[in-house]
Amino acid sequence: MQISVIIPSYNRIHTLTRAIESVLSQDSPVDEIIVVDDGSSDGTASHISQHYPDIRLIQQSNRGVSAARNSGIDQASHPWIALLDSDDTWLPDKISEIRLTRQRHPEYRLFHSDEIWIRNGARVNAMKKHLKSGGWIFERCLALCVISPSAAVVQRSLFQSVGLFDESLPACEDYDLWLRICHQYPVYYIDRPLITKYGGHHDQLSRQYWGMDRFRIRSIYRLLQQGELSEPYLCAAISMLISKLEVLLQGAKKHHNDEIVAEFMPILEISQRWANRQTDQVLC
């Protein structure tokens, strides 16, 4: 199982070294490490060149995390892609555990695991809604992102089947990808922490964008428009879409956000028609 690691980074030299060292400390070495410098101005490129000459460095203008990951995936040399965000780390046996699990379950094309959460320097427990699982998890993916990119190891051919990260989404790009994968394929979940996620810092995407469900709504709506969902998944997706739209629009009206109302009210009306049609056909 040959693995390329993709680490996108934008002005995170203060955490990037920690992430890289966690990969180099694996008890089962990876086959390639790629750092994608997404237009950083903090000396990331020179730091990598000076201190980690064996790491492949890709430099590009600032285009966002999706474009950075996609550049790394496009140029990766090996059939398995392990993702790692520059503010997260791996536990030392992550790769050995992934390789062992894959030997036992070769039919799976995406593996992920539990995680340790550190927020503002203190360990915190995940809420129930964030609990991870495996198998056919599409319906669990609808509410929020249930696979952490830093925990995921993906067969490269899977990207060729479902597409890469959506570069038009400034956030929730991982949520979008998991929806596209999980309605077609089961995933394998390793029920123990193999990564550490660090939160609470100022440059987290979740802190940069309000109303994150805007992006999730667009992902669900696009998936429904493509007409590829099976009947149970179709019903679940329509129901979740309407629920998210109602909450978003309620907030937009309260704060007189006419732009959001104008964009998403037509989607709600279409979604309600879809729901009525499914009810008439006794599918939901």
ChimeraX attribute file (.defattr): number of C-alpha atoms within 10 A of each C-alpha:
attribute: neighborCount
match mode: 1-to-1
recipient: residues
	/A:1	14
	/A:2	13
	/A:3	23
	/A:4	23
	/A:5	24
	/A:6	27
	/A:7	26
	/A:8	27
	/A:9	25
	/A:10	21
	/A:11	17
	/A:12	18
	/A:13	20
	/A:14	12
	/A:15	16
	/A:16	23
	/A:17	18
	/A:18	15
	/A:19	20
	/A:20	23
	/A:21	13
	/A:22	17
	/A:23	22
	/A:24	14
	/A:25	14
	/A:26	16
	/A:27	14
	/A:28	16
	/A:29	15
	/A:30	18
	/A:31	13
	/A:32	18
	/A:33	22
	/A:34	24
	/A:35	25
	/A:36	27
	/A:37	25
	/A:38	24
	/A:39	18
	/A:40	18
	/A:41	13
	/A:42	13
	/A:43	12
	/A:44	25
	/A:45	19
	/A:46	11
	/A:47	13
	/A:48	20
	/A:49	13
	/A:50	10
	/A:51	10
	/A:52	13
	/A:53	10
	/A:54	12
	/A:55	14
	/A:56	18
	/A:57	19
	/A:58	16
	/A:59	16
	/A:60	13
	/A:61	11
	/A:62	15
	/A:63	14
	/A:64	18
	/A:65	25
	/A:66	21
	/A:67	21
	/A:68	27
	/A:69	24
	/A:70	20
	/A:71	20
	/A:72	25
	/A:73	24
	/A:74	11
	/A:75	13
	/A:76	20
	/A:77	17
	/A:78	16
	/A:79	15
	/A:80	22
	/A:81	25
	/A:82	25
	/A:83	22
	/A:84	26
	/A:85	20
	/A:86	25
	/A:87	23
	/A:88	23
	/A:89	25
	/A:90	26
	/A:91	17
	/A:92	19
	/A:93	16
	/A:94	21
	/A:95	22
	/A:96	15
	/A:97	16
	/A:98	20
	/A:99	17
	/A:100	12
	/A:101	16
	/A:102	17
	/A:103	11
	/A:104	10
	/A:105	12
	/A:106	10
	/A:107	11
	/A:108	16
	/A:109	19
	/A:110	23
	/A:111	23
	/A:112	29
	/A:113	24
	/A:114	20
	/A:115	23
	/A:116	18
	/A:117	19
	/A:118	16
	/A:119	13
	/A:120	11
	/A:121	10
	/A:122	9
	/A:123	13
	/A:124	11
	/A:125	11
	/A:126	12
	/A:127	7
	/A:128	7
	/A:129	11
	/A:130	15
	/A:131	12
	/A:132	21
	/A:133	18
	/A:134	19
	/A:135	12
	/A:136	15
	/A:137	20
	/A:138	23
	/A:139	17
	/A:140	19
	/A:141	18
	/A:142	23
	/A:143	18
	/A:144	15
	/A:145	21
	/A:146	20
	/A:147	24
	/A:148	20
	/A:149	18
	/A:150	25
	/A:151	27
	/A:152	21
	/A:153	22
	/A:154	21
	/A:155	19
	/A:156	22
	/A:157	13
	/A:158	17
	/A:159	18
	/A:160	9
	/A:161	11
	/A:162	14
	/A:163	13
	/A:164	22
	/A:165	22
	/A:166	18
	/A:167	16
	/A:168	12
	/A:169	18
	/A:170	16
	/A:171	22
	/A:172	21
	/A:173	20
	/A:174	20
	/A:175	23
	/A:176	26
	/A:177	18
	/A:178	23
	/A:179	22
	/A:180	22
	/A:181	20
	/A:182	19
	/A:183	19
	/A:184	15
	/A:185	16
	/A:186	18
	/A:187	24
	/A:188	21
	/A:189	19
	/A:190	18
	/A:191	13
	/A:192	13
	/A:193	16
	/A:194	22
	/A:195	25
	/A:196	20
	/A:197	18
	/A:198	20
	/A:199	17
	/A:200	12
	/A:201	11
	/A:202	9
	/A:203	12
	/A:204	12
	/A:205	14
	/A:206	14
	/A:207	11
	/A:208	11
	/A:209	11
	/A:210	9
	/A:211	12
	/A:212	17
	/A:213	18
	/A:214	19
	/A:215	18
	/A:216	26
	/A:217	23
	/A:218	16
	/A:219	23
	/A:220	19
	/A:221	19
	/A:222	12
	/A:223	18
	/A:224	18
	/A:225	10
	/A:226	8
	/A:227	9
	/A:228	13
	/A:229	17
	/A:230	10
	/A:231	12
	/A:232	11
	/A:233	17
	/A:234	21
	/A:235	19
	/A:236	16
	/A:237	24
	/A:238	22
	/A:239	18
	/A:240	16
	/A:241	25
	/A:242	20
	/A:243	14
	/A:244	18
	/A:245	23
	/A:246	15
	/A:247	12
	/A:248	20
	/A:249	22
	/A:250	13
	/A:251	15
	/A:252	18
	/A:253	13
	/A:254	8
	/A:255	9
	/A:256	12
	/A:257	12
	/A:258	11
	/A:259	10
	/A:260	15
	/A:261	18
	/A:262	12
	/A:263	11
	/A:264	19
	/A:265	15
	/A:266	11
	/A:267	18
	/A:268	20
	/A:269	13
	/A:270	14
	/A:271	20
	/A:272	16
	/A:273	13
	/A:274	17
	/A:275	19
	/A:276	13
	/A:277	13
	/A:278	16
	/A:279	12
	/A:280	10
	/A:281	9
	/A:282	8
	/A:283	12
	/A:284	17
